[in-house]
Amino acid sequence: MMKSFKKHFSKPDGILGMIAGRIMALENRKLNAWTVSLLGLKSHDHILEIGYGSGMCMERILKKHTNINIDGVDVSETMRKQASKRLEDKIVKKQVHLMTGDIEEVTLPNQAYDKIITVNNYTIWDHPKKGLENVFGALKSNGKIAITMQPREENASSAKTRMFAKQIFNDLTNCGFSNIKIHFKRIRPELSVCVTAVKLK
């Protein structure tokens, strides 16, 4: 039963998936707030969130920035339904657009986004390089991406966080991103990392 429940944290599905989505939303609140602060959002930004889950991060962004538009990609149809309920009024106003699919495969508009955010999602991408190539094309010139990870596994440690940091830094470098910066912050239960980068092309 526990093993079955754990799998819903990577691709939430059904009732257990809905429960997992709510747990992840609560666990990620501080991570989301920290990541958003590092992005430097501006009026009229067009944002992409990868792994939007229950939509809580989008909701909080839109409470502070009423003139921002947000698109989202998530692998889980269960999460899309949950986020759609939370953000129903914003979806009706076409301020929010939710998509379901793998970031490596989903069709994104070319050079459309000012900022891209993903929290505790990067390490479950099947093909990180392909996913980054996809979002690189969707990011505007001088657009910024923030990738945040906090290990939650049984063997979670500061060393694992630093390993994530190195991996993300190298992947962003190899995909052509510039001004790559690694930020660490101790947020319970473990050291967290946010890697930010800019597309200069």
N, CA, C and O of each residue as an XYZ file, in Angstrom:
804
protein
N       0.835     -1.209      0.000
C       0.000      0.000      0.000
C       0.869      1.259      0.000
O       0.602      2.201     -0.745
N       1.917      1.270      0.845
C       2.782      2.436      0.931
C       3.536      2.650     -0.377
O       3.685      3.785     -0.830
N       4.017      1.556     -0.988
C       4.721      1.669     -2.264
C       3.783      2.216     -3.334
O       4.180      3.033     -4.164
N       2.519      1.748     -3.304
C       1.531      2.231     -4.269
C       1.271      3.714     -4.075
O       1.106      4.452     -5.046
N       1.234      4.155     -2.812
C       0.980      5.571     -2.527
C       2.152      6.435     -2.975
O       1.950      7.523     -3.512
N       3.380      5.955     -2.756
C       4.566      6.734     -3.110
C       4.636      7.051     -4.595
O       5.097      8.126     -4.976
N       4.182      6.122     -5.443
C       4.276      6.348     -6.886
C       3.405      7.510     -7.328
O       3.644      8.105     -8.379
N       2.385      7.839     -6.522
C       1.483      8.928     -6.877
C       2.133     10.296     -6.700
O       1.576     11.297     -7.150
N       3.278     10.364     -6.065
C       3.967     11.642     -5.921
C       4.687     12.037     -7.205
O       4.955     13.219     -7.421
N       5.007     11.062     -8.065
C       5.638     11.392     -9.338
C       4.606     11.591    -10.438
O       4.787     12.434    -11.316
N       3.522     10.817    -10.396
C       2.436     10.993    -11.367
C       1.112     10.724    -10.666
O       0.566      9.625    -10.762
N       0.590     11.739     -9.951
C      -0.645     11.558     -9.182
C      -1.801     11.077    -10.051
O      -2.022     11.570    -11.158
N      -2.540     10.091     -9.513
C      -3.659      9.534    -10.265
C      -4.758      9.101     -9.289
O      -4.472      8.519     -8.243
N      -6.005      9.387     -9.637
C      -7.131      8.945     -8.834
C      -7.183      9.594     -7.459
O      -6.616     10.665     -7.241
N      -7.868      8.936     -6.541
C      -8.077      9.488     -5.195
C      -6.751      9.613     -4.443
O      -6.491     10.637     -3.811
N      -5.906      8.568     -4.511
C      -4.598      8.655     -3.848
C      -3.760      9.768     -4.454
O      -3.006     10.444     -3.754
N      -3.897      9.951     -5.755
C      -3.176     11.025     -6.424
C      -3.618     12.393     -5.952
O      -2.795     13.295     -5.793
N      -4.917     12.555     -5.725
C      -5.436     13.827     -5.219
C      -4.878     14.122     -3.833
O      -4.512     15.257     -3.528
N      -4.818     13.087     -2.997
C      -4.259     13.255     -1.651
C      -2.774     13.619     -1.745
O      -2.299     14.517     -1.049
N      -2.047     12.907     -2.619
C      -0.623     13.186     -2.805
C      -0.419     14.613     -3.293
O       0.517     15.290     -2.868
N      -1.299     15.077     -4.191
C      -1.195     16.439     -4.710
C      -1.346     17.478     -3.617
O      -0.626     18.476     -3.600
N      -2.277     17.248     -2.706
C      -2.479     18.202     -1.595
C      -1.272     18.209     -0.660
O      -0.851     19.264     -0.185
N      -0.719     17.022     -0.400
C       0.462     16.934      0.460
C       1.631     17.676     -0.168
O       2.321     18.441      0.506
N       1.855     17.449     -1.464
C       2.969     18.109     -2.148
C       2.800     19.620     -2.157
O       3.772     20.360     -2.006
N       1.550     20.084     -2.336
C       1.296     21.529     -2.355
C       1.680     22.157     -1.021
O       2.285     23.229     -0.989
N       1.332     21.499      0.069
C       1.656     22.023      1.391
C       3.159     21.976      1.646
O       3.734     22.922      2.184
N       3.797     20.857      1.251
C       5.235     20.703      1.476
C       6.055     21.713      0.670
O       7.128     22.142      1.096
N       5.535     22.083     -0.497
C       6.307     22.934     -1.410
C       6.036     24.427     -1.253
O       6.598     25.224     -2.004
N       5.202     24.828     -0.311
C       4.839     26.251     -0.205
C       6.060     27.159     -0.055
O       6.192     28.152     -0.772
N       6.950     26.818      0.877
C       8.128     27.661      1.108
C       9.090     27.581     -0.074
O       9.709     28.577     -0.448
N       9.211     26.389     -0.658
C      10.075     26.239     -1.836
C       9.560     27.093     -2.988
O      10.337     27.753     -3.679
N       8.241     27.075     -3.190
C       7.643     27.874     -4.259
C       7.900     29.365     -4.044
O       8.304     30.076     -4.963
N       7.659     29.826     -2.811
C       7.826     31.254     -2.505
C       9.274     31.689     -2.727
O       9.529     32.757     -3.284
N      10.214     30.860     -2.290
C      11.635     31.160     -2.477
C      11.986     31.213     -3.961
O      12.675     32.129     -4.411
N      11.510     30.229     -4.713
C      11.811     30.158     -6.147
C      11.246     31.358     -6.888
O      11.924     31.951     -7.727
N      10.011     31.714     -6.579
C       9.384     32.870     -7.221
C      10.176     34.142     -6.925
O      10.330     34.996     -7.798
N      10.675     34.268     -5.697
C      11.449     35.472     -5.331
C      12.738     35.587     -6.145
O      13.222     36.693     -6.385
N      13.292     34.459     -6.566
C      14.521     34.462     -7.349
C      14.278     34.734     -8.832
O      15.211     35.048     -9.572
N      13.031     34.615     -9.260
C      12.703     34.856    -10.673
C      12.566     36.338    -10.994
O      12.810     36.752    -12.127
N      12.173     37.149     -9.993
C      12.001     38.575    -10.242
C      10.865     38.861    -11.207
O      11.082     39.438    -12.273
N       9.658     38.463    -10.841
C       8.504     38.635    -11.723
C       8.196     40.111    -11.961
O       8.375     40.945    -11.073
N       7.731     40.420    -13.174
C       7.371     41.781    -13.559
C       5.964     41.812    -14.138
O       5.416     40.786    -14.540
N       5.391     43.013    -14.171
C       4.064     43.182    -14.748
C       4.036     42.660    -16.183
O       4.964     42.881    -16.961
N       2.972     41.976    -16.506
C       2.710     41.454    -17.852
C       3.637     40.322    -18.264
O       3.706     39.977    -19.443
N       4.356     39.736    -17.300
C       5.144     38.550    -17.616
C       4.231     37.408    -18.047
O       3.105     37.283    -17.566
N       4.722     36.590    -18.945
C       4.054     35.346    -19.331
C       4.912     34.220    -18.783
O       6.078     34.083    -19.153
N       4.333     33.409    -17.895
C       5.079     32.405    -17.145
C       4.652     30.999    -17.544
O       3.494     30.759    -17.886
N       5.604     30.078    -17.494
C       5.315     28.657    -17.639
C       5.723     27.955    -16.355
O       6.860     28.096    -15.904
N       4.802     27.194    -15.760
C       5.148     26.354    -14.615
C       5.107     24.897    -15.054
O       4.113     24.427    -15.607
N       6.199     24.195    -14.800
C       6.294     22.776    -15.131
C       6.094     21.977    -13.858
O       6.875     22.091    -12.914
N       5.038     21.162    -13.836
C       4.688     20.421    -12.634
C       3.846     21.272    -11.705
O       4.201     21.470    -10.543
N       2.724     21.780    -12.216
C       1.910     22.733    -11.433
C       1.101     22.075    -10.322
O       0.605     22.772     -9.437
N       0.955     20.756    -10.343
C       0.264     20.069     -9.261
C      -1.153     20.568     -9.038
O      -1.959     20.624     -9.968
N      -1.447     20.928     -7.802
C      -2.797     21.382     -7.453
C      -3.062     22.830     -7.855
O      -4.180     23.321     -7.701
N      -2.038     23.519     -8.370
C      -2.216     24.909     -8.800
C      -1.990     25.946     -7.714
O      -2.268     27.128     -7.916
N      -1.481     25.508     -6.545
C      -1.310     26.436     -5.430
C      -0.281     27.522     -5.718
O      -0.481     28.678     -5.346
N       0.815     27.162     -6.375
C       1.845     28.155     -6.686
C       1.286     29.211     -7.641
O       1.511     30.406     -7.452
N       0.560     28.767     -8.662
C      -0.067     29.714     -9.592
C      -1.017     30.651     -8.857
O      -1.019     31.859     -9.096
N      -1.812     30.095     -7.972
C      -2.785     30.882     -7.218
C      -2.090     31.977     -6.406
O      -2.545     33.121     -6.375
N      -0.989     31.616     -5.751
C      -0.275     32.589     -4.926
C       0.380     33.675     -5.778
O       0.390     34.847     -5.405
N       0.927     33.271     -6.928
C       1.521     34.259     -7.832
C       0.471     35.264     -8.280
O       0.721     36.470     -8.281
N      -0.694     34.777     -8.658
C      -1.736     35.643     -9.216
C      -2.393     36.535     -8.159
O      -3.003     37.547     -8.503
N      -2.279     36.179     -6.904
C      -2.786     37.054     -5.838
C      -1.906     38.289     -5.694
O      -2.386     39.367     -5.342
N      -0.610     38.124     -5.971
C       0.331     39.244     -5.851
C       0.517     39.985     -7.161
O       0.818     41.179     -7.167
N       0.338     39.278     -8.277
C       0.572     39.861     -9.598
C      -0.672     39.620    -10.457
O      -0.786     38.598    -11.134
N      -1.585     40.562    -10.417
C      -2.876     40.352    -11.069
C      -2.821     40.480    -12.589
O      -3.764     40.088    -13.277
N      -1.726     41.024    -13.118
C      -1.640     41.216    -14.567
C      -0.587     40.312    -15.210
O       0.046     40.681    -16.199
N      -0.411     39.123    -14.630
C       0.501     38.116    -15.171
C      -0.321     36.962    -15.747
O      -1.375     36.615    -15.213
N       0.167     36.376    -16.832
C      -0.469     35.191    -17.406
C       0.410     33.976    -17.154
O       1.636     34.064    -17.228
N      -0.218     32.842    -16.855
C       0.531     31.631    -16.535
C      -0.003     30.440    -17.326
O      -1.205     30.177    -17.349
N       0.921     29.725    -17.975
C       0.616     28.424    -18.563
C       1.229     27.361    -17.673
O       2.188     27.628    -16.947
N       0.686     26.170    -17.725
C       1.241     25.091    -16.920
C       1.251     23.773    -17.664
O       0.371     23.491    -18.478
N       2.275     22.959    -17.368
C       2.377     21.605    -17.910
C       2.545     20.644    -16.745
O       3.380     20.872    -15.870
N       1.761     19.570    -16.724
C       1.880     18.552    -15.680
C       1.571     17.197    -16.304
O       0.726     17.099    -17.194
N       2.250     16.158    -15.841
C       2.037     14.827    -16.418
C       0.714     14.208    -15.970
O       0.249     13.242    -16.573
N       0.108     14.757    -14.920
C      -1.045     14.116    -14.298
C      -2.370     14.782    -14.676
O      -2.554     15.981    -14.463
N      -3.273     14.008    -15.228
C      -4.616     14.497    -15.527
C      -5.382     14.771    -14.229
O      -6.205     15.684    -14.166
N      -5.102     13.969    -13.196
C      -5.723     14.198    -11.887
C      -5.356     15.577    -11.357
O      -6.211     16.283    -10.822
N      -4.084     15.970    -11.502
C      -3.648     17.285    -11.047
C      -4.254     18.398    -11.903
O      -4.570     19.475    -11.399
N      -4.413     18.131    -13.192
C      -5.040     19.147    -14.046
C      -6.465     19.437    -13.583
O      -6.890     20.592    -13.540
N      -7.191     18.385    -13.241
C      -8.566     18.561    -12.768
C      -8.595     19.317    -11.439
O      -9.431     20.198    -11.234
N      -7.673     18.962    -10.539
C      -7.617     19.628     -9.235
C      -7.251     21.100     -9.389
O      -7.870     21.964     -8.769
N      -6.238     21.388    -10.221
C      -5.824     22.774    -10.447
C      -6.905     23.570    -11.173
O      -7.064     24.766    -10.929
N      -7.644     22.917    -12.059
C      -8.712     23.596    -12.801
C      -9.803     24.095    -11.870
O     -10.377     25.161    -12.095
N     -10.091     23.331    -10.827
C     -11.092     23.768     -9.844
C     -10.574     24.959     -9.045
O     -11.300     25.924     -8.807
N      -9.316     24.881     -8.636
C      -8.717     25.958     -7.845
C      -8.635     27.273     -8.635
O      -8.814     28.356     -8.078
N      -8.365     27.158     -9.927
C      -8.091     28.338    -10.755
C      -9.188     28.599    -11.784
O      -8.952     29.227    -12.816
N     -10.368     28.118    -11.493
C     -11.457     28.177    -12.477
C     -11.707     29.581    -13.013
O     -11.863     29.768    -14.220
N     -11.746     30.564    -12.124
C     -12.035     31.934    -12.576
C     -10.917     32.488    -13.464
O     -11.181     33.232    -14.408
N      -9.661     32.121    -13.156
C      -8.536     32.592    -13.961
C      -8.512     31.908    -15.334
O      -8.095     32.506    -16.327
N      -8.957     30.672    -15.375
C      -9.021     29.943    -16.639
C     -10.105     30.549    -17.536
O      -9.906     30.711    -18.740
N     -11.236     30.878    -16.944
C     -12.333     31.503    -17.696
C     -11.868     32.832    -18.290
O     -12.237     33.182    -19.411
N     -11.057     33.567    -17.531
C     -10.541     34.861    -18.013
C      -9.351     34.707    -18.955
O      -8.788     35.695    -19.426
N      -8.972     33.443    -19.227
C      -7.832     33.125    -20.100
C      -6.505     33.664    -19.555
O      -5.573     33.946    -20.308
N      -6.449     33.797    -18.229
C      -5.208     34.211    -17.582
C      -4.332     32.996    -17.266
O      -3.117     33.109    -17.103
N      -4.984     31.835    -17.186
C      -4.299     30.574    -16.910
C      -4.676     29.555    -17.978
O      -5.839     29.432    -18.362
N      -3.669     28.830    -18.446
C      -3.899     27.756    -19.418
C      -3.157     26.518    -18.936
O      -1.937     26.555    -18.775
N      -3.876     25.415    -18.702
C      -3.286     24.196    -18.166
C      -3.182     23.120    -19.235
O      -4.133     22.859    -19.972
N      -2.006     22.497    -19.306
C      -1.761     21.416    -20.254
C      -1.362     20.154    -19.504
O      -0.827     20.215    -18.397
N      -1.630     19.012    -20.125
C      -1.217     17.727    -19.563
C      -0.250     17.052    -20.519
O      -0.516     16.955    -21.717
N       0.873     16.586    -19.987
C       1.839     15.882    -20.824
C       3.240     15.970    -20.266
O       3.491     16.681    -19.293
N       4.140     15.251    -20.879
C       5.557     15.292    -20.511
C       6.187     16.540    -21.104
O       5.917     16.882    -22.255
N       7.011     17.215    -20.346
C       7.642     18.450    -20.825
C       8.527     18.179    -22.040
O       8.763     19.075    -22.851
N       9.012     16.959    -22.164
C       9.841     16.620    -23.314
C       9.031     16.552    -24.612
O       9.572     16.752    -25.700
N       7.727     16.268    -24.488
C       6.912     15.998    -25.668
C       5.866     17.077    -25.964
O       5.448     17.234    -27.111
N       5.447     17.811    -24.948
C       4.357     18.770    -25.139
C       4.780     19.882    -26.093
O       5.927     20.330    -26.082
N       3.829     20.318    -26.917
C       4.106     21.399    -27.865
C       3.950     22.746    -27.161
O       2.873     23.072    -26.660
N       5.026     23.520    -27.128
C       5.018     24.827    -26.485
C       5.165     25.912    -27.540
O       5.815     25.698    -28.563
N       4.566     27.077    -27.303
C       4.711     28.178    -28.260
C       6.155     28.664    -28.308
O       6.840     28.683    -27.286
N       6.608     29.048    -29.468
C       7.994     29.471    -29.658
C       8.243     30.865    -29.070
O       7.504     31.807    -29.354
N       9.293     30.983    -28.249
C       9.707     32.251    -27.655
C       8.521     33.020    -27.053
O       8.303     34.190    -27.366
N       7.777     32.352    -26.199
C       6.552     32.931    -25.645
C       6.668     33.354    -24.186
O       5.916     34.220    -23.737
N       7.605     32.754    -23.432
C       7.608     32.944    -21.983
C       8.750     33.833    -21.497
O       9.882     33.745    -21.973
N       8.416     34.691    -20.535
C       9.421     35.539    -19.881
C      10.118     34.791    -18.757
O      11.305     35.002    -18.507
N       9.376     33.907    -18.073
C       9.908     33.182    -16.929
C       9.381     31.745    -16.958
O       8.249     31.491    -17.370
N      10.217     30.823    -16.516
C       9.813     29.420    -16.387
C      10.206     28.944    -14.998
O      11.316     29.202    -14.534
N       9.284     28.244    -14.337
C       9.514     27.775    -12.972
C       9.156     26.299    -12.864
O       8.153     25.846    -13.416
N       9.995     25.555    -12.144
C       9.667     24.168    -11.830
C      10.248     23.821    -10.470
O      11.432     24.047    -10.220
N       9.423     23.276     -9.596
C       9.809     22.974     -8.217
C       9.584     21.489     -7.929
O       8.480     20.972     -8.101
N      10.638     20.817     -7.492
C      10.585     19.389     -7.151
C       9.969     18.556     -8.262
O       9.129     17.688     -8.023
N      10.406     18.840     -9.483
C       9.862     18.132    -10.631
C      10.955     17.660    -11.585
O      10.782     16.662    -12.286
N      12.061     18.362    -11.613
C      13.088     18.132    -12.629
C      13.610     16.704    -12.640
O      13.834     16.149    -13.716
N      13.809     16.096    -11.488
C      14.435     14.771    -11.442
C      13.487     13.648    -11.863
O      13.913     12.497    -11.955
N      12.220     13.952    -12.120
C      11.319     12.909    -12.631
C      11.104     13.043    -14.136
O      10.342     12.277    -14.727
N      11.781     14.024    -14.765
C      11.715     14.102    -16.227
C      12.418     12.873    -16.801
O      13.508     12.517    -16.352
N      11.805     12.227    -17.783
C      12.409     11.049    -18.393
C      13.669     11.407    -19.177
O      14.645     10.657    -19.173
N      13.641     12.551    -19.846
C      14.774     12.987    -20.663
C      15.049     14.467    -20.402
O      14.594     15.319    -21.165
N      15.788     14.788    -19.333
C      16.018     16.182    -18.952
C      16.579     17.046    -20.077
O      16.148     18.186    -20.251
N      17.538     16.514    -20.846
C      18.136     17.308    -21.921
C      17.081     17.684    -22.967
O      17.034     18.824    -23.427
N      16.254     16.735    -23.328
C      15.207     16.989    -24.311
C      14.185     17.983    -23.758
O      13.699     18.852    -24.482
N      13.865     17.847    -22.465
C      12.927     18.770    -21.832
C      13.470     20.188    -21.813
O      12.742     21.139    -22.096
N      14.753     20.334    -21.479
C      15.373     21.662    -21.446
C      15.462     22.274    -22.837
O      15.295     23.483    -22.998
N      15.722     21.449    -23.836
C      15.744     21.958    -25.206
C      14.370     22.490    -25.602
O      14.259     23.500    -26.297
N      13.321     21.795    -25.148
C      11.960     22.227    -25.450
C      11.654     23.574    -24.795
O      11.104     24.465    -25.443
N      12.004     23.730    -23.516
C      11.698     24.985    -22.822
C      12.619     26.116    -23.278
O      12.232     27.284    -23.239
N      13.842     25.774    -23.711
C      14.750     26.800    -24.234
C      14.121     27.481    -25.445
O      14.184     28.703    -25.579
N      13.516     26.690    -26.322
C      12.864     27.250    -27.497
C      11.629     28.061    -27.161
O      11.249     28.967    -27.903
N      10.997     27.732    -26.029
C       9.769     28.427    -25.638
C      10.043     29.706    -24.855
O       9.141     30.521    -24.656
N      11.291     29.884    -24.408
C      11.660     31.043    -23.602
C      12.054     32.215    -24.504
O      12.740     32.035    -25.510
N      11.616     33.403    -24.134
C      11.994     34.603    -24.887
C      13.470     34.919    -24.687
O      14.084     34.441    -23.733
N      14.037     35.714    -25.572
C      15.395     36.199    -25.378
C      15.448     36.990    -24.083
O      14.581     37.827    -23.829
N      16.455     36.735    -23.265
C      16.612     37.320    -21.921
C      15.598     36.777    -20.915
O      15.465     37.303    -19.810
N      14.892     35.728    -21.304
C      13.978     35.076    -20.367
C      14.752     34.265    -19.340
O      15.910     33.911    -19.562
N      14.107     33.973    -18.212
C      14.789     33.341    -17.078
C      14.074     32.076    -16.638
O      12.844     32.016    -16.631
N      14.850     31.068    -16.273
C      14.307     29.815    -15.756
C      14.820     29.594    -14.337
O      15.950     29.961    -14.016
N      13.983     28.991    -13.487
C      14.385     28.619    -12.128
C      13.969     27.177    -11.890
O      12.794     26.827    -11.997
N      14.951     26.349    -11.567
C      14.715     24.929    -11.288
C      15.086     24.667     -9.833
O      16.243     24.830     -9.444
N      14.110     24.263     -9.034
C      14.335     24.030     -7.604
C      14.142     22.561     -7.260
O      13.209     21.915     -7.736
N      15.031     22.048     -6.433
C      14.919     20.669     -5.954
C      15.254     20.599     -4.472
O      16.160     21.272     -3.980
N      14.488     19.756     -3.778
C      14.787     19.418     -2.381
C      14.593     17.913     -2.241
O      13.472     17.428     -2.392
N      15.658     17.158     -1.956
C      15.503     15.707     -1.839
C      14.559     15.346     -0.696
O      14.637     15.911      0.394
N      13.670     14.399     -0.964
C      12.698     13.960      0.039
C      12.766     12.452      0.276
O      12.001     11.910      1.073
N      13.689     11.774     -0.423
C      13.771     10.331     -0.294
C      14.329      9.943      1.072
O      14.768     10.802      1.836
N      14.310      8.659      1.371
C      14.816      8.169      2.643
C      16.298      8.504      2.819
O      16.763      8.710      3.940
N      17.031      8.557      1.711
C      18.470      8.865      1.786
C      18.749     10.336      1.492
O      19.854     10.679      1.071
N      17.770     11.203      1.705
C      17.948     12.638      1.465
C      19.061     13.183      2.339
O      19.204     12.804      3.501
N      19.863     14.097      1.749
C      20.979     14.677      2.485
C      21.436     15.941      1.775
O      21.060     16.189      0.629
N      22.244     16.735      2.455
C      22.821     17.930      1.832
C      23.702     17.544      0.649
O      23.773     18.264     -0.347
N      24.369     16.404      0.770
C      25.234     15.927     -0.322
C      24.405     15.646     -1.569
O      24.838     15.928     -2.686
N      23.219     15.091     -1.377
C      22.359     14.800     -2.519
C      21.856     16.101     -3.149
O      21.741     16.200     -4.370
N      21.562     17.084     -2.321
C      21.152     18.390     -2.841
C      22.241     18.989     -3.716
O      21.964     19.525     -4.789
N      23.478     18.897     -3.252
C      24.606     19.439     -4.019
C      24.832     18.642     -5.311
O      25.293     19.184     -6.316
N      24.502     17.365     -5.266
C      24.585     16.549     -6.468
C      23.548     17.024     -7.492
O      23.841     17.136     -8.682
N      22.326     17.302     -7.005
C      21.282     17.853     -7.873
C      21.744     19.168     -8.499
O      21.554     19.408     -9.691
N      22.354     20.010     -7.668
C      22.810     21.325     -8.137
C      23.788     21.177     -9.293
O      23.680     21.871    -10.304
N      24.747     20.264     -9.135
C      25.752     20.051    -10.174
C      25.119     19.525    -11.449
O      25.458     19.963    -12.548
N      24.183     18.569    -11.295
C      23.521     17.991    -12.460
C      22.737     19.054    -13.232
O      22.847     19.151    -14.454
N      21.947     19.849    -12.508
C      21.123     20.874    -13.155
C      22.005     21.927    -13.818
O      21.732     22.351    -14.941
N      23.065     22.351    -13.122
C      23.998     23.329    -13.685
C      24.576     22.821    -15.007
O      24.608     23.551    -15.998
N      25.026     21.578    -15.016
C      25.627     21.006    -16.226
C      24.604     20.876    -17.347
O      24.911     21.157    -18.506
N      23.389     20.453    -17.009
C      22.346     20.295    -18.022
C      21.983     21.638    -18.647
O      21.814     21.729    -19.863
N      21.864     22.673    -17.829
C      21.548     24.006    -18.347
C      22.678     24.532    -19.233
O      22.433     25.137    -20.277
N      23.901     24.295    -18.805
C      25.066     24.723    -19.598
C      25.053     24.059    -20.962
O      25.250     24.716    -21.984
N      24.822     22.758    -20.976
C      24.851     21.988    -22.220
C      23.717     22.361    -23.173
O      23.808     22.121    -24.377
N      22.647     22.947    -22.629
C      21.514     23.338    -23.472
C      21.592     24.802    -23.914
O      20.673     25.299    -24.565
N      22.675     25.493    -23.568
C      22.887     26.836    -24.083
C      22.452     27.976    -23.193
O      22.463     29.128    -23.625
N      22.065     27.687    -21.950
C      21.675     28.757    -21.034
C      22.916     29.495    -20.524
O      24.016     28.942    -20.513
N      22.728     30.737    -20.107
C      23.822     31.586    -19.621
C      23.492     32.133    -18.230
O      22.392     31.938    -17.713
N      24.472     32.822    -17.640
C      24.286     33.442    -16.307
C      23.692     32.450    -15.305
O      22.764     32.772    -14.563
N      24.238     31.262    -15.303
C      23.707     30.202    -14.433
C      24.198     30.426    -13.002
O      25.395     30.570    -12.752
N      23.250     30.450    -12.077
C      23.585     30.691    -10.673
C      22.943     29.623     -9.793
O      21.795     29.230    -10.002
N      23.706     29.166     -8.811
C      23.209     28.157     -7.870
C      22.929     28.820     -6.531
O      23.793     29.490     -5.967
N      21.717     28.629     -6.029
C      21.295     29.211     -4.758
C      20.928     28.066     -3.805
O      20.180     27.163     -4.180
N      21.443     28.102     -2.601
C      21.101     27.098     -1.598
C      20.315     27.766     -0.462
O      20.557     28.922     -0.116
N      19.382     27.020      0.100
C      18.645     27.506      1.266
C      18.192     26.305      2.097
O      17.700     25.313      1.558
N      18.363     26.409      3.407
C      17.936     25.315      4.268
C      16.467     25.511      4.629
O      16.113     26.370      5.436
N      15.640     24.705      4.018
C      14.198     24.708      4.264
C      13.832     23.300      4.728
O      14.105     22.324      4.029
N      13.231     23.196      5.872
C      12.919     21.861      6.398
C      12.136     21.050      5.377
O      11.224     21.580      4.743
N      12.476     19.755      5.201
C      13.352     18.966      6.080
C      14.803     18.866      5.617
O      15.604     18.210      6.283
N      15.170     19.497      4.494
C      16.527     19.285      3.981
C      16.993     20.495      3.187
O      16.180     21.307      2.746
N      18.303     20.615      3.006
C      18.882     21.675      2.197
C      18.265     21.657      0.796
O      18.114     20.598      0.187
N      17.911     22.839      0.297
C      17.274     22.961     -1.018
C      18.175     23.744     -1.953
O      19.008     24.540     -1.520
N      17.994     23.504     -3.248
C      18.763     24.231     -4.249
C      17.834     24.780     -5.313
O      16.886     24.116     -5.734
N      18.118     26.007     -5.744
C      17.439     26.599     -6.894
C      18.515     27.062     -7.858
O      19.383     27.858     -7.499
N      18.456     26.563     -9.072
C      19.413     26.959    -10.103
C      18.674     27.866    -11.101
O      17.689     27.457    -11.717
N      19.158     29.080    -11.246
C      18.549     30.020    -12.180
C      19.469     30.216    -13.389
O      20.690     30.099    -13.281
N      18.869     30.512    -14.524
C      19.656     30.730    -15.745
C      18.865     31.603    -16.705
O      17.649     31.747    -16.584
N      19.585     32.186    -17.665
C      18.985     33.117    -18.612
C      19.270     32.643    -20.036
O      20.337     32.100    -20.323
N      18.305     32.857    -20.915
C      18.511     32.601    -22.340
C      18.906     33.920    -23.013
O      18.101     34.848    -23.092
N      20.121     33.994    -23.486
C      20.603     35.232    -24.077
C      20.403     35.286    -25.582
O      20.522     36.359    -26.172
N      20.106     34.170    -26.217
C      19.951     34.155    -27.679
C      18.610     34.726    -28.085
O      18.303     34.795    -29.275
